[in-house]
Amino acid sequence: MEKENLKTTNDLKYRSYGFSLDVIDLLELLPKNYIYQTIGKQLLRSATSVGANIIEAQAGRTRKDFANFYQIVLKSANETKYWLSILKEKIKTIKYHNC
């Protein structure tokens, strides 16, 4: 069972790293205006925080440290979902107005 947990944790670490890179690629495509750049900065912070806190959790000295960092991971993931939803709606609006 412990080996399985290690595999899942490592998989999560690599997936969050790849997700951070995907978000960076997305941000490079955003229009260069104040609104998108502001949303983009928030998204960049929250998305990259997920992976960074997974790494910190793995280095935790106690189970409590581990659990605390994973709570932060969950909060960052939820924040990232929020910013992605905002971008999705804005992009829909742009496409609708440009049709």
C-alpha positions in Angstrom: 0.0 0.0 0.0 2.8 2.4 0.8 4.4 1.9 -2.6 1.0 2.7 -4.2 0.8 6.0 -2.2 4.3 6.9 -3.3 3.4 6.4 -7.0 0.3 8.5 -6.6 2.2 11.3 -4.9 4.9 11.3 -7.5 2.3 11.2 -10.3 0.6 14.2 -8.7 3.9 16.0 -8.5 4.6 15.5 -12.2 1.1 16.2 -13.2 1.1 19.5 -11.3 4.4 20.4 -12.9 3.0 19.8 -16.3 -0.2 21.7 -15.4 2.0 24.7 -14.4 3.7 24.6 -17.8 0.4 24.4 -19.6 -0.9 27.4 -17.7 2.2 29.3 -18.6 1.6 28.4 -22.3 -2.0 29.6 -22.0 -1.0 32.9 -20.4 1.4 33.6 -23.2 -1.6 33.6 -25.6 -3.7 36.1 -23.6 -4.2 39.6 -24.9 -1.7 42.1 -23.6 -4.2 44.4 -21.7 -4.6 45.3 -18.1 -7.5 43.0 -17.3 -6.1 39.8 -18.9 -2.7 40.5 -17.5 -4.1 41.0 -14.0 -6.2 37.8 -14.2 -3.2 36.0 -15.7 -0.9 37.0 -12.8 -3.5 35.6 -10.3 -3.8 32.4 -12.3 0.0 32.0 -12.6 0.4 32.4 -8.8 -2.4 30.0 -7.9 -1.6 27.3 -10.5 2.1 27.2 -9.8 1.4 27.2 -6.0 -0.2 23.8 -6.4 3.0 22.1 -7.5 5.2 24.0 -5.1 3.1 23.1 -2.1 3.0 19.4 -3.2 6.8 19.5 -3.1 6.7 21.2 0.4 4.3 18.6 1.6 6.6 15.8 0.6 9.4 17.5 2.6 7.2 17.9 5.6 8.7 16.6 8.9 5.4 15.4 10.4 2.0 14.2 9.2 0.6 17.5 10.4 3.0 19.4 8.1 2.1 17.1 5.3 -1.7 17.6 5.9 -1.3 21.3 6.2 0.5 21.7 2.9 -2.1 19.5 1.2 -4.8 21.8 2.5 -3.0 24.7 0.9 -2.7 22.7 -2.3 -6.5 22.2 -2.3 -7.1 25.9 -1.7 -4.7 26.8 -4.6 -6.4 24.3 -6.9 -9.8 25.8 -6.1 -8.5 29.3 -6.7 -7.0 28.2 -10.0 -10.3 26.7 -11.0 -11.9 30.1 -10.3 -9.5 32.1 -12.4 -9.8 29.6 -15.3 -13.6 29.9 -15.1 -13.3 33.7 -15.3 -11.1 33.4 -18.4 -13.4 30.9 -20.0 -16.4 33.2 -19.6 -14.4 36.2 -20.9 -13.2 34.3 -23.9 -16.8 33.2 -24.7 -17.9 36.8 -24.5 -15.2 37.9 -26.9 -16.1 35.2 -29.4 -19.8 36.0 -29.1 -19.2 39.7 -29.8 -16.8 39.1 -32.7 -19.3 36.8 -34.6 
